Amino acid sequence: MPFETLLLILAYLVSAWAGKGSAVHAPAAWGPLGAAACVAASVALSAVGTRSIVKRISTARKAWETLVNELARTVVLLRVSLLVLFAGAVYGGGWGAFVNDVLGLGGLPLVGPAVILIPFAVSWMAAASFLYRVEGGESRFRDFLAFRARGAFGWLGLLVAGGGLVRFLFAEGPLTPVFEAHPALEGIVGIALLAGAALSVPYFLRIVWPTRPLPAGALRDTLAAFSRKIGFRYREVRVWETGGLPILNAAVAGLVSPVRVVFLSRGLLENLKEAEILSVFAHEAGHVRGHHAVGGIALAVGWAGFMLSVDGGLLSAGNPAAGYAIQGALTLFFATVWVVQSRRLERAADLFAAEALENPEAVAGTLLRVAMLNGDTRAMRSLTHDSVRSRADSLRKAARLPAEGDRCRRGATAMLLVSTMLMAGGLAAAAPRFLF
C-alpha cells in the first residue's frame, strides 16, 4: 500500500470518528475558523516546504544519493503535517463538532464525513499544486493536478461510501435491531462485507487509477506464456495511464484469479525493454505466488478486531482517555509490523522473480534501471520498500550464497505467520462482542 493511500485512509478515519468528540476542543461555532486555519497553515507549510526542496536541489552540496532520501523525508513530513493539522482542526478546532452538531450532519453517514473532509481535501490539493515543481516532471500542470485529484478523491470517495454502508448496516440502519438481538449474525455479515471489499480491490483501483487493457501483441503474449510456465493466473493486464508523470511502477490486485489484475504504468512500457518488463511482471507474480496479500489482510483484520474490543470495553465503559490511548498504541504497533512485513515481502518477490527467470542479474539490473528512470532513487528508502540498491545487492548475494535466499524466504514466512497470529488474536478479542 502506498504511503499516500495510508494517509488518505487515516484522514477518513479522523472524519468518521469525529462524532465521538474529544476531551478538549474549541466551541463548535468556531469550527469554520478552525477549518480555515487548517487550510491556511497547510498552504503556508506547502509553499515553504516546496521552496526548501527546490532550493536544496539547485544548491546541492551533498551527493544525490544522500540528498534524495532527505528530500523524500521532507515530502513525507509535509504530507503527514497536513493530516496532523486536519486532525487538530477536527478535534481541537471545533470543526467536527460544527459539522455534526451545528450543521446537524452527524446523523448522515455519507454527508457528514464528506463535509468534514473538505479542509483536508483542499489542503491536499494545495500541497499538490506546490509539489508540481518537484514531482511534475514533464507533465502539464493541469494533467498533474487531475491525476492527483483522481487518486485522492477516488480513495476518499470509496472510503466515505464504504464507511457509510457499514454505519447504515451496523449502527443506524433497519438491520441494527436484528444485529443487536443476534450478535453472531452481525459478525457473519461483517466478514462477508470484508471479503467482498477484498475481492473488489481491482475494481477500486480502476476507479482511482485511469487504466485501459494492455493491447494485443508480442508483449501480452510473452507475459501470458511466462504466466503459464510459473502457474500464475490473472484476469487481465492493464496499462496505468499516469498523465505524463514520470512514474515507473507496477502492481497486482485480486485475491483470486477471476478478478486478479496486473497494472503496468505507461512509463514502464515506454522506457523498458520487453525483458525488463518481464522482470517487473515476475516480481508482481511473486507477490501472488507467495500469498503476500494475505499478510496485509490479516493485519487489517487483527487491527480491526483489537480496535473493536477496546471500543466495546473501555470506551463503552466511559473511560475514553484510556481507550483512545490504547487504540493509538495499537495502531502504531500494527503500522510498525506492516512496515517490517512489507519490506521483507518485497525482497521475497524480488527473489521469486530472479528464480523464475533464472537470471538474478537481469532482475537486479531492472530494479536499478527503474530507479534511475524514476529520478535516480537507487538509494531512497520508503516505509514499505528498502532501497533498490540494497535489494539488488541482496539478489546478487543470494545468487552466490543459497543460504541468503533461504534466509529471505524464512523472513517473509515468519512475517506472514506473525500477521496470522495477530489476526487470530484480534478475532478472539472481538469475539465476545459478537457472541454474547
Contacts in CASP RR format, 6 or more apart in sequence:
PFRMAT RR
TARGET T0000
AUTHOR 0000-0000-0000
METHOD contacts of the structure
MODEL  1
MPFETLLLILAYLVSAWAGKGSAVHAPAAWGPLGAAACVAASVALSAVGT
RSIVKRISTARKAWETLVNELARTVVLLRVSLLVLFAGAVYGGGWGAFVN
DVLGLGGLPLVGPAVILIPFAVSWMAAASFLYRVEGGESRFRDFLAFRAR
GAFGWLGLLVAGGGLVRFLFAEGPLTPVFEAHPALEGIVGIALLAGAALS
VPYFLRIVWPTRPLPAGALRDTLAAFSRKIGFRYREVRVWETGGLPILNA
AVAGLVSPVRVVFLSRGLLENLKEAEILSVFAHEAGHVRGHHAVGGIALA
VGWAGFMLSVDGGLLSAGNPAAGYAIQGALTLFFATVWVVQSRRLERAAD
LFAAEALENPEAVAGTLLRVAMLNGDTRAMRSLTHDSVRSRADSLRKAAR
LPAEGDRCRRGATAMLLVSTMLMAGGLAAAAPRFLF
1 342 0 8 1.000
1 384 0 8 1.000
2 384 0 8 1.000
3 76 0 8 1.000
3 79 0 8 1.000
3 382 0 8 1.000
3 383 0 8 1.000
3 384 0 8 1.000
4 79 0 8 1.000
5 155 0 8 1.000
7 79 0 8 1.000
7 80 0 8 1.000
7 82 0 8 1.000
7 83 0 8 1.000
8 152 0 8 1.000
8 155 0 8 1.000
8 156 0 8 1.000
8 159 0 8 1.000
9 155 0 8 1.000
9 159 0 8 1.000
10 83 0 8 1.000
11 83 0 8 1.000
11 86 0 8 1.000
11 117 0 8 1.000
11 120 0 8 1.000
11 156 0 8 1.000
12 113 0 8 1.000
12 117 0 8 1.000
12 156 0 8 1.000
12 159 0 8 1.000
12 160 0 8 1.000
14 83 0 8 1.000
14 86 0 8 1.000
14 87 0 8 1.000
14 90 0 8 1.000
14 91 0 8 1.000
14 116 0 8 1.000
14 120 0 8 1.000
15 90 0 8 1.000
15 112 0 8 1.000
15 113 0 8 1.000
15 114 0 8 1.000
15 116 0 8 1.000
15 117 0 8 1.000
15 120 0 8 1.000
15 160 0 8 1.000
16 113 0 8 1.000
16 163 0 8 1.000
18 90 0 8 1.000
18 91 0 8 1.000
18 95 0 8 1.000
18 96 0 8 1.000
18 97 0 8 1.000
18 99 0 8 1.000
18 100 0 8 1.000
18 113 0 8 1.000
18 116 0 8 1.000
19 96 0 8 1.000
19 100 0 8 1.000
19 106 0 8 1.000
20 315 0 8 1.000
20 320 0 8 1.000
21 91 0 8 1.000
21 96 0 8 1.000
21 97 0 8 1.000
22 91 0 8 1.000
22 92 0 8 1.000
23 320 0 8 1.000
23 321 0 8 1.000
24 92 0 8 1.000
25 91 0 8 1.000
25 92 0 8 1.000
25 93 0 8 1.000
25 94 0 8 1.000
25 97 0 8 1.000
26 33 0 8 1.000
26 34 0 8 1.000
26 92 0 8 1.000
26 93 0 8 1.000
26 94 0 8 1.000
27 94 0 8 1.000
27 97 0 8 1.000
28 94 0 8 1.000
28 96 0 8 1.000
28 97 0 8 1.000
28 98 0 8 1.000
28 101 0 8 1.000
28 102 0 8 1.000
29 98 0 8 1.000
29 102 0 8 1.000
30 93 0 8 1.000
30 94 0 8 1.000
30 98 0 8 1.000
31 89 0 8 1.000
31 93 0 8 1.000
31 94 0 8 1.000
31 95 0 8 1.000
31 96 0 8 1.000
31 97 0 8 1.000
31 98 0 8 1.000
31 102 0 8 1.000
32 95 0 8 1.000
32 98 0 8 1.000
33 93 0 8 1.000
34 89 0 8 1.000
34 93 0 8 1.000
34 94 0 8 1.000
34 95 0 8 1.000
35 89 0 8 1.000
35 95 0 8 1.000
35 98 0 8 1.000
35 118 0 8 1.000
35 119 0 8 1.000
36 119 0 8 1.000
37 89 0 8 1.000
37 93 0 8 1.000
38 85 0 8 1.000
38 86 0 8 1.000
38 88 0 8 1.000
38 89 0 8 1.000
38 95 0 8 1.000
38 119 0 8 1.000
38 120 0 8 1.000
38 123 0 8 1.000
39 119 0 8 1.000
39 122 0 8 1.000
39 123 0 8 1.000
39 126 0 8 1.000
41 85 0 8 1.000
42 81 0 8 1.000
42 82 0 8 1.000
42 85 0 8 1.000
42 86 0 8 1.000
42 122 0 8 1.000
42 123 0 8 1.000
42 126 0 8 1.000
42 127 0 8 1.000
43 123 0 8 1.000
43 126 0 8 1.000
45 78 0 8 1.000
45 81 0 8 1.000
45 82 0 8 1.000
45 85 0 8 1.000
45 127 0 8 1.000
46 78 0 8 1.000
46 82 0 8 1.000
46 123 0 8 1.000
46 126 0 8 1.000
46 127 0 8 1.000
46 129 0 8 1.000
46 130 0 8 1.000
46 131 0 8 1.000
47 130 0 8 1.000
49 74 0 8 1.000
49 78 0 8 1.000
49 130 0 8 1.000
50 130 0 8 1.000
50 131 0 8 1.000
50 133 0 8 1.000
50 134 0 8 1.000
52 74 0 8 1.000
53 71 0 8 1.000
53 74 0 8 1.000
53 75 0 8 1.000
53 134 0 8 1.000
54 133 0 8 1.000
54 134 0 8 1.000
56 67 0 8 1.000
56 70 0 8 1.000
56 71 0 8 1.000
57 67 0 8 1.000
57 71 0 8 1.000
57 134 0 8 1.000
60 67 0 8 1.000
62 70 0 8 1.000
64 376 0 8 1.000
65 376 0 8 1.000
65 378 0 8 1.000
65 379 0 8 1.000
66 379 0 8 1.000
68 375 0 8 1.000
68 376 0 8 1.000
68 377 0 8 1.000
68 379 0 8 1.000
68 380 0 8 1.000
69 379 0 8 1.000
69 380 0 8 1.000
69 381 0 8 1.000
71 134 0 8 1.000
72 377 0 8 1.000
72 380 0 8 1.000
72 381 0 8 1.000
72 382 0 8 1.000
75 131 0 8 1.000
75 134 0 8 1.000
75 135 0 8 1.000
78 127 0 8 1.000
78 131 0 8 1.000
79 124 0 8 1.000
79 127 0 8 1.000
82 120 0 8 1.000
82 123 0 8 1.000
82 124 0 8 1.000
82 127 0 8 1.000
83 120 0 8 1.000
85 123 0 8 1.000
86 119 0 8 1.000
86 120 0 8 1.000
86 123 0 8 1.000
89 95 0 8 1.000
89 119 0 8 1.000
90 96 0 8 1.000
90 116 0 8 1.000
95 116 0 8 1.000
95 119 0 8 1.000
96 116 0 8 1.000
99 105 0 8 1.000
99 106 0 8 1.000
99 112 0 8 1.000
99 115 0 8 1.000
99 116 0 8 1.000
100 106 0 8 1.000
100 107 0 8 1.000
100 112 0 8 1.000
100 116 0 8 1.000
103 115 0 8 1.000
105 111 0 8 1.000
105 112 0 8 1.000
105 115 0 8 1.000
106 112 0 8 1.000
107 172 0 8 1.000
109 163 0 8 1.000
109 164 0 8 1.000
109 165 0 8 1.000
109 167 0 8 1.000
109 168 0 8 1.000
109 172 0 8 1.000
110 160 0 8 1.000
110 161 0 8 1.000
110 164 0 8 1.000
113 160 0 8 1.000
113 163 0 8 1.000
113 164 0 8 1.000
114 157 0 8 1.000
114 160 0 8 1.000
117 156 0 8 1.000
117 160 0 8 1.000
121 152 0 8 1.000
121 153 0 8 1.000
121 156 0 8 1.000
124 152 0 8 1.000
125 145 0 8 1.000
125 148 0 8 1.000
125 149 0 8 1.000
125 152 0 8 1.000
128 144 0 8 1.000
128 145 0 8 1.000
128 148 0 8 1.000
128 149 0 8 1.000
128 152 0 8 1.000
129 141 0 8 1.000
129 145 0 8 1.000
132 141 0 8 1.000
132 144 0 8 1.000
132 145 0 8 1.000
135 144 0 8 1.000
135 245 0 8 1.000
136 144 0 8 1.000
136 245 0 8 1.000
136 246 0 8 1.000
137 245 0 8 1.000
137 246 0 8 1.000
138 244 0 8 1.000
138 246 0 8 1.000
139 147 0 8 1.000
139 243 0 8 1.000
139 244 0 8 1.000
139 245 0 8 1.000
139 246 0 8 1.000
140 244 0 8 1.000
143 243 0 8 1.000
143 244 0 8 1.000
143 245 0 8 1.000
144 243 0 8 1.000
144 245 0 8 1.000
146 243 0 8 1.000
147 210 0 8 1.000
147 242 0 8 1.000
147 243 0 8 1.000
147 244 0 8 1.000
147 245 0 8 1.000
150 208 0 8 1.000
150 209 0 8 1.000
150 210 0 8 1.000
151 208 0 8 1.000
151 209 0 8 1.000
154 207 0 8 1.000
154 208 0 8 1.000
155 208 0 8 1.000
158 204 0 8 1.000
158 207 0 8 1.000
158 208 0 8 1.000
162 197 0 8 1.000
165 193 0 8 1.000
166 193 0 8 1.000
169 175 0 8 1.000
169 176 0 8 1.000
169 179 0 8 1.000
169 189 0 8 1.000
169 193 0 8 1.000
170 176 0 8 1.000
170 179 0 8 1.000
170 186 0 8 1.000
170 189 0 8 1.000
170 190 0 8 1.000
175 189 0 8 1.000
178 185 0 8 1.000
179 185 0 8 1.000
179 186 0 8 1.000
179 189 0 8 1.000
183 433 0 8 1.000
183 434 0 8 1.000
183 435 0 8 1.000
183 436 0 8 1.000
184 434 0 8 1.000
184 435 0 8 1.000
186 434 0 8 1.000
187 434 0 8 1.000
194 301 0 8 1.000
198 254 0 8 1.000
198 255 0 8 1.000
198 297 0 8 1.000
199 254 0 8 1.000
199 255 0 8 1.000
199 256 0 8 1.000
199 259 0 8 1.000
200 259 0 8 1.000
201 253 0 8 1.000
201 254 0 8 1.000
201 255 0 8 1.000
202 235 0 8 1.000
202 253 0 8 1.000
202 254 0 8 1.000
202 259 0 8 1.000
202 260 0 8 1.000
202 261 0 8 1.000
203 259 0 8 1.000
205 211 0 8 1.000
205 251 0 8 1.000
205 253 0 8 1.000
205 261 0 8 1.000
205 263 0 8 1.000
206 238 0 8 1.000
206 261 0 8 1.000
209 240 0 8 1.000
209 241 0 8 1.000
209 263 0 8 1.000
210 240 0 8 1.000
210 241 0 8 1.000
210 243 0 8 1.000
211 238 0 8 1.000
211 239 0 8 1.000
211 240 0 8 1.000
211 241 0 8 1.000
211 263 0 8 1.000
212 238 0 8 1.000
212 239 0 8 1.000
212 241 0 8 1.000
213 236 0 8 1.000
213 237 0 8 1.000
213 238 0 8 1.000
213 239 0 8 1.000
214 220 0 8 1.000
214 223 0 8 1.000
214 236 0 8 1.000
214 237 0 8 1.000
214 238 0 8 1.000
214 239 0 8 1.000
214 264 0 8 1.000
218 274 0 8 1.000
219 269 0 8 1.000
219 274 0 8 1.000
219 277 0 8 1.000
220 237 0 8 1.000
222 274 0 8 1.000
222 278 0 8 1.000
223 237 0 8 1.000
223 262 0 8 1.000
223 277 0 8 1.000
223 278 0 8 1.000
223 281 0 8 1.000
226 232 0 8 1.000
226 278 0 8 1.000
226 281 0 8 1.000
226 282 0 8 1.000
226 356 0 8 1.000
227 233 0 8 1.000
227 234 0 8 1.000
227 285 0 8 1.000
230 282 0 8 1.000
230 285 0 8 1.000
230 289 0 8 1.000
230 356 0 8 1.000
231 289 0 8 1.000
232 285 0 8 1.000
232 286 0 8 1.000
232 288 0 8 1.000
232 289 0 8 1.000
233 257 0 8 1.000
233 260 0 8 1.000
234 252 0 8 1.000
234 257 0 8 1.000
234 260 0 8 1.000
234 261 0 8 1.000
234 262 0 8 1.000
234 288 0 8 1.000
235 257 0 8 1.000
235 258 0 8 1.000
235 259 0 8 1.000
235 260 0 8 1.000
235 261 0 8 1.000
236 261 0 8 1.000
236 262 0 8 1.000
237 261 0 8 1.000
237 262 0 8 1.000
237 263 0 8 1.000
237 264 0 8 1.000
238 261 0 8 1.000
238 262 0 8 1.000
238 263 0 8 1.000
238 264 0 8 1.000
239 263 0 8 1.000
239 264 0 8 1.000
239 265 0 8 1.000
239 266 0 8 1.000
239 269 0 8 1.000
240 247 0 8 1.000
240 249 0 8 1.000
240 251 0 8 1.000
240 263 0 8 1.000
240 264 0 8 1.000
240 265 0 8 1.000
240 266 0 8 1.000
241 266 0 8 1.000
242 265 0 8 1.000
242 266 0 8 1.000
242 267 0 8 1.000
243 266 0 8 1.000
244 266 0 8 1.000
246 267 0 8 1.000
246 373 0 8 1.000
246 374 0 8 1.000
246 375 0 8 1.000
247 265 0 8 1.000
247 266 0 8 1.000
247 267 0 8 1.000
247 374 0 8 1.000
248 265 0 8 1.000
248 267 0 8 1.000
248 268 0 8 1.000
248 271 0 8 1.000
248 272 0 8 1.000
248 370 0 8 1.000
248 373 0 8 1.000
248 374 0 8 1.000
249 265 0 8 1.000
249 268 0 8 1.000
250 262 0 8 1.000
250 263 0 8 1.000
250 264 0 8 1.000
250 265 0 8 1.000
250 268 0 8 1.000
250 280 0 8 1.000
250 281 0 8 1.000
250 283 0 8 1.000
250 284 0 8 1.000
251 262 0 8 1.000
251 263 0 8 1.000
251 284 0 8 1.000
252 260 0 8 1.000
252 261 0 8 1.000
252 262 0 8 1.000
252 263 0 8 1.000
252 284 0 8 1.000
252 285 0 8 1.000
252 287 0 8 1.000
252 288 0 8 1.000
253 260 0 8 1.000
253 261 0 8 1.000
253 263 0 8 1.000
254 260 0 8 1.000
254 261 0 8 1.000
254 293 0 8 1.000
255 293 0 8 1.000
255 297 0 8 1.000
260 288 0 8 1.000
262 281 0 8 1.000
262 284 0 8 1.000
264 277 0 8 1.000
264 280 0 8 1.000
264 281 0 8 1.000
267 373 0 8 1.000
268 277 0 8 1.000
268 280 0 8 1.000
268 370 0 8 1.000
269 277 0 8 1.000
271 373 0 8 1.000
272 280 0 8 1.000
272 366 0 8 1.000
272 369 0 8 1.000
272 370 0 8 1.000
275 362 0 8 1.000
276 362 0 8 1.000
276 366 0 8 1.000
276 369 0 8 1.000
276 370 0 8 1.000
278 357 0 8 1.000
279 353 0 8 1.000
279 357 0 8 1.000
279 362 0 8 1.000
279 363 0 8 1.000
279 365 0 8 1.000
279 366 0 8 1.000
279 367 0 8 1.000
280 366 0 8 1.000
280 370 0 8 1.000
282 352 0 8 1.000
282 353 0 8 1.000
282 356 0 8 1.000
282 357 0 8 1.000
282 363 0 8 1.000
283 349 0 8 1.000
283 350 0 8 1.000
283 352 0 8 1.000
283 353 0 8 1.000
283 363 0 8 1.000
284 349 0 8 1.000
285 352 0 8 1.000
285 353 0 8 1.000
285 356 0 8 1.000
286 292 0 8 1.000
286 348 0 8 1.000
286 349 0 8 1.000
286 352 0 8 1.000
286 353 0 8 1.000
286 356 0 8 1.000
287 293 0 8 1.000
287 345 0 8 1.000
287 349 0 8 1.000
289 352 0 8 1.000
290 348 0 8 1.000
290 349 0 8 1.000
290 352 0 8 1.000
290 412 0 8 1.000
291 416 0 8 1.000
292 345 0 8 1.000
292 348 0 8 1.000
292 349 0 8 1.000
292 412 0 8 1.000
292 416 0 8 1.000
294 416 0 8 1.000
294 419 0 8 1.000
294 420 0 8 1.000
295 341 0 8 1.000
295 345 0 8 1.000
295 415 0 8 1.000
295 416 0 8 1.000
295 419 0 8 1.000
295 420 0 8 1.000
296 338 0 8 1.000
296 341 0 8 1.000
296 419 0 8 1.000
298 416 0 8 1.000
298 419 0 8 1.000
298 420 0 8 1.000
298 422 0 8 1.000
298 423 0 8 1.000
299 334 0 8 1.000
299 337 0 8 1.000
299 338 0 8 1.000
299 341 0 8 1.000
299 419 0 8 1.000
299 422 0 8 1.000
299 423 0 8 1.000
301 423 0 8 1.000
301 426 0 8 1.000
301 427 0 8 1.000
302 334 0 8 1.000
302 422 0 8 1.000
302 423 0 8 1.000
302 425 0 8 1.000
302 426 0 8 1.000
302 427 0 8 1.000
303 330 0 8 1.000
303 331 0 8 1.000
303 334 0 8 1.000
303 422 0 8 1.000
303 426 0 8 1.000
304 426 0 8 1.000
304 430 0 8 1.000
305 425 0 8 1.000
305 426 0 8 1.000
305 427 0 8 1.000
305 429 0 8 1.000
305 430 0 8 1.000
306 330 0 8 1.000
306 425 0 8 1.000
306 426 0 8 1.000
306 429 0 8 1.000
306 430 0 8 1.000
307 327 0 8 1.000
307 330 0 8 1.000
307 331 0 8 1.000
308 429 0 8 1.000
308 430 0 8 1.000
308 433 0 8 1.000
309 426 0 8 1.000
309 429 0 8 1.000
309 430 0 8 1.000
309 432 0 8 1.000
309 433 0 8 1.000
310 323 0 8 1.000
310 326 0 8 1.000
310 327 0 8 1.000
310 330 0 8 1.000
311 327 0 8 1.000
312 433 0 8 1.000
313 323 0 8 1.000
314 320 0 8 1.000
314 322 0 8 1.000
314 323 0 8 1.000
314 326 0 8 1.000
315 323 0 8 1.000
315 324 0 8 1.000
334 422 0 8 1.000
337 415 0 8 1.000
337 418 0 8 1.000
337 419 0 8 1.000
337 422 0 8 1.000
339 383 0 8 1.000
339 384 0 8 1.000
340 415 0 8 1.000
341 415 0 8 1.000
341 416 0 8 1.000
341 418 0 8 1.000
341 419 0 8 1.000
342 383 0 8 1.000
342 384 0 8 1.000
342 385 0 8 1.000
343 384 0 8 1.000
343 385 0 8 1.000
343 386 0 8 1.000
344 408 0 8 1.000
344 411 0 8 1.000
344 412 0 8 1.000
344 414 0 8 1.000
344 415 0 8 1.000
345 412 0 8 1.000
345 415 0 8 1.000
346 384 0 8 1.000
346 385 0 8 1.000
346 386 0 8 1.000
346 391 0 8 1.000
347 386 0 8 1.000
347 391 0 8 1.000
347 394 0 8 1.000
347 408 0 8 1.000
347 412 0 8 1.000
348 408 0 8 1.000
348 409 0 8 1.000
348 411 0 8 1.000
348 412 0 8 1.000
350 363 0 8 1.000
350 367 0 8 1.000
350 391 0 8 1.000
350 394 0 8 1.000
350 395 0 8 1.000
351 395 0 8 1.000
351 398 0 8 1.000
351 405 0 8 1.000
351 408 0 8 1.000
351 409 0 8 1.000
353 363 0 8 1.000
354 360 0 8 1.000
354 362 0 8 1.000
354 363 0 8 1.000
354 364 0 8 1.000
354 395 0 8 1.000
354 398 0 8 1.000
354 399 0 8 1.000
357 363 0 8 1.000
360 395 0 8 1.000
360 396 0 8 1.000
360 398 0 8 1.000
360 399 0 8 1.000
361 395 0 8 1.000
361 396 0 8 1.000
361 399 0 8 1.000
363 395 0 8 1.000
364 391 0 8 1.000
364 392 0 8 1.000
364 393 0 8 1.000
364 395 0 8 1.000
364 396 0 8 1.000
365 392 0 8 1.000
367 388 0 8 1.000
367 391 0 8 1.000
367 392 0 8 1.000
367 395 0 8 1.000
368 378 0 8 1.000
368 388 0 8 1.000
368 389 0 8 1.000
368 392 0 8 1.000
370 388 0 8 1.000
371 377 0 8 1.000
371 378 0 8 1.000
371 380 0 8 1.000
371 388 0 8 1.000
371 389 0 8 1.000
372 378 0 8 1.000
377 388 0 8 1.000
378 387 0 8 1.000
378 388 0 8 1.000
378 389 0 8 1.000
379 387 0 8 1.000
379 388 0 8 1.000
379 389 0 8 1.000
380 387 0 8 1.000
380 388 0 8 1.000
381 387 0 8 1.000
385 391 0 8 1.000
394 404 0 8 1.000
394 408 0 8 1.000
397 404 0 8 1.000
398 404 0 8 1.000
398 405 0 8 1.000
398 408 0 8 1.000
END
